[in-house]
Amino acid sequence: MRKPLVGTGWKMNHGPAAALTYAAKLRALLAEQKTEGLDIFVLPPLVSLSAASAAFAGSPVAIGGQNIHWEDSGSWTGEVSAPMLKEVGCRYAELAHHERLTHFGETYELVRLKIDAAMKAGLTPILCLGESAADKQNGTSDDTLRYQVTTALAGQTAASIPGVVLAYEPRWAIGQAEAAPPAYVEERHAALRALLAREWGAKTAEDTRIIYGGSVSPANGAGLISLPNVDGLFIGRSAWTAEGFAAMVRIVADAKLG
Ligand SMILES: O=C(COP(=O)(O)O)[C@@H](O)CO
């Protein structure tokens, strides 16, 4: 049984003061609703991690970083390492987000090194995957996903891969008015699971969580989280308020925990 997951990436929003306000509100809201049996995460910007770590301590909410460097330390101006995230209380490290690939020139070859660094530090990588609009149009979405998965996870084993969360986020669905259609999402998630089974065996495929992100909202969340191969939701804009995120947590809990 894969534990359901619901999380939000704040992207470049919420400095330390706003993080404290958000955390206090979210804690109060979640205390009134079902959270047991769910993994819940918030990914603040780097500067807010320490504040968020203290503010969420003892709550059902874990925190993570939105990126890491592949080395543990050194002359890498402006970067942060996996052990540093661990030290401020992070459980997760988001890697390969579309915005980092597009605006900062990251590649899946580089992401492989980051996955290795995150695992070594005891962080759970959230590995973002997703095809472009052109891939979708050309019918090559699953080829692109296969390349991304096999490249990023090349250093991993059948036993370690369930320690990675796969976040399917079609690039053409991020920051839009609508999420990808549920039937399309289920096809991609099923294809990803079949790929895991082919490459690393049935148990790895069965145990690895695959979550969906890209314009998830209160209007479409229930439909997406009810899909058999969708183990969680990864939310941007709709969860940038504590009230919005608490509503999404409720949708996931209702669908997955009954
Ligand atoms: O980018 C993401 C989705 O953002 P939306 O604003 O929900 O489209 C995902 O990685 C969550 O941060």
The ligand as an SDF file (V2000), in Angstrom:
LIG
                    3D

 12 11  0  0  0  0  0  0  0  0999 V2000
    4.7070   23.7580  -10.6210 O   0  0  0  0  0  0  0  0  0  0  0  0
    3.8600   23.1170  -10.0420 C   0  0  0  0  0  0  0  0  0  0  0  0
    2.4430   23.3270  -10.2920 C   0  0  0  0  0  0  0  0  0  0  0  0
    2.1460   24.7040  -10.2070 O   0  0  0  0  0  0  0  0  0  0  0  0
    0.6180   25.1700  -10.4720 P   0  0  0  0  0  0  0  0  0  0  0  0
    0.6090   26.6090  -10.0640 O   0  0  0  0  0  0  0  0  0  0  0  0
   -0.2480   24.3060   -9.5750 O   0  0  0  0  0  0  0  0  0  0  0  0
    0.3350   24.9330  -11.9150 O   0  0  0  0  0  0  0  0  0  0  0  0
    4.2140   22.1000   -9.0370 C   0  0  0  0  0  0  0  0  0  0  0  0
    5.5760   21.8120   -9.1050 O   0  0  0  0  0  0  0  0  0  0  0  0
    3.8600   22.5240   -7.6320 C   0  0  0  0  0  0  0  0  0  0  0  0
    4.7140   23.5520   -7.2230 O   0  0  0  0  0  0  0  0  0  0  0  0
  1  2  2  0
  2  3  1  0
  2  9  1  0
  3  4  1  0
  4  5  1  0
  5  6  2  0
  5  7  1  0
  5  8  1  0
  9 10  1  0
  9 11  1  0
 11 12  1  0
M  END
$$$$
